[in-house]
Amino acid sequence: MLFAPETLKAIAEVQPALQKVFTAVEAIAGATREALGDERLAWLSNLATTETAGPIALVHGSPGDAWRAPGPEATDAELEATFATLERPIVVYGHIHRPFVRRGSGRLVANTGSVSLSYDGDPSASYLLIDDAEGDATATIRRVAYDVELECRRMMERRVPYAAWVGAMLRSGRFQMP
């Protein structure tokens, strides 16, 4: 959405019920693109969409599609169908802003949640800790409180588009329509 804004527009076209969300996100993304500048956007555009390190594969949403990602309520079969092509016993992804860890079909699948803008009702920052000691991997979601009010104030001071909407979500730890 930052270095290829046309992808956001394409998703918005097939989901008209979410038009208000896409309008807000496009305004925020436009301001972010301006703040980042061409050099940083070029750097972002050259990042790999899949990272692997030993037994771990990391993607934003799913292999080949940063916008499609299963939720924590997905079945083991759905998770396996989505991530099998990564051919790694540990898969980590983000996008949905709701952390969870599941083991099924011989694969550990984890969503890191969000360092900001959580959608699981807990406004604290979320991250994932993986311990692969002796090949028996465990993954743990960690939460860290941070000054949400300070973040909200700074967004307002910087005149971030839709800052009040984002602030409401930051405070509640839940997605809301704009």
Secondary structure as UniProt FT lines:
FT   HELIX           6..14
FT   HELIX           16..18
FT   HELIX           19..45
FT   STRAND          50..53
FT   TURN            54..55
FT   STRAND          56..59
FT   TURN            63..64
FT   TURN            66..67
FT   TURN            72..73
FT   HELIX           76..83
FT   HELIX           84..86
FT   STRAND          90..93
FT   STRAND          100..104
FT   TURN            105..106
FT   STRAND          107..111
FT   STRAND          125..131
FT   HELIX           133..135
FT   STRAND          138..144
FT   HELIX           148..157
FT   TURN            158..159
FT   TURN            161..162
FT   HELIX           163..172
//
